[in-house]
Amino acid sequence: MAKKNSKLGFIRANPNATYDEFFKATGGTKQNYHTNKWIIGREVKGASKTRKSKTVRVKAHRRHPAGTAPADLIIANGKVVKLESEIANLKHQIVGFRAVISYLEDLSGLRNSQ
């Protein structure tokens, strides 16, 4: 079916048209008819075409305000705290490397070397 006329344009030009008149002019469905009537009704009332919603700004949660983290509070033992956090990081990496090695050994069919 060829498009005869703009559906929304037809409703704007003929706001009191029935569905039968709309169908003959545009070939549109009942859903098109009712949707376009609704849009025209919104325009007449002065409502915006899109609904504006307020966005909520979410602030990132900090566990400790800047400069008050436990590592920053201990100034006398600053090196000790820094080294302990580095040790914990390295232990975490070791666990990850062992998992990768185990996975690769399993793929190649080797016995566990660890």
N, C-alpha and C positions, 0 to 999 in steps of 0.2 A: 504494500500500500504506500503510495507516494505521499510525502509530507506536503499538505496543502497550505498550511499556515502555522505560524507560531502558536502553540497552545496557550501560553501565558499571555501573548499579545492579543489573542482572540478574546480571552476572558477580560483583559483590561479594556478592550474596545466595547465589549458587550457584557457588562457585569451581571445583567439579569437573564442571560441566556440559559436555556434548559440544557440538560445533558444531550438530548437528541440534536439540538442545534449545534452544540459543541462537537458532537461526533461527526455530523455531516460536514462541518467546516474543517475540522482538523484530523479526524480519524483517531482521536485519542480515546483512552479507556476511561472507565468511571473513576478509577484511582487518579488519573491525570486531572480529570474534571474537579474532583473534590480537593485535591492538593492545590491546584491553581486557585480555586475559590478561597481556600484558606489563606494562601499567600496574599491575595488581593485584600482580603479582610484585615490582615495584619498591617498591610501598607496603609489602608484607610484609617486605621486606628492610630497610626503614627508609631507603631512598634518597630523596632529594628528588625532587620531580616535575620540577623544572627544573634543568638543569645549570648550576652556577655556575662561571664562568670568571674568572680574574684578568685585569684590564685593565692594560695596560702604559701607564704615563704617559710621554709623550714630551715632553721639554723643547725649547722652541724654540731653535734654534742661533743664536747671535749671532756675527757675524764679529769683533766687537771688544767686549770688556767695556765697560760704561758708563764714559764719561770717558776712554777710551783710543783712540778713533777717530782716524785721521790728522788730521782737521780740528780735533780737540780738542787734539792734541799740539802743534801749531804755534801758540803763543800770541803770539809776536812778530809773525808775519805773519798774525794772525787774520783781519783784514779781507780780505787777498788770497785766502786759502783760501775764505772765505765767498763772495766775489765770483766766484771761479772755479767754484764749485759752482752758483751762480745762473746764470752764463753757460751752463754745460753744460745746465741744465734748460731755459733759454730756447731753446737750439739744438734740443733734443729736441722742444719744442713747435712750433717752426717747421717741422720735418720733418713732423709730424702735420698741421699746418694746410695745408701744400702738398699732402699726399695727399688731404685732403678737397676742396680747391679743384679738383684734377685730376679727382677722381671726379665732382664736380658739373658741371664743364665737359663731361666725357664724356657725362653724362646729358642735358645740354641740347643737345649737338651743336656746341658752340663749339670753335674752335681753341684750342690751348694758349696761355695768356697768360704762362706762366712761362718 
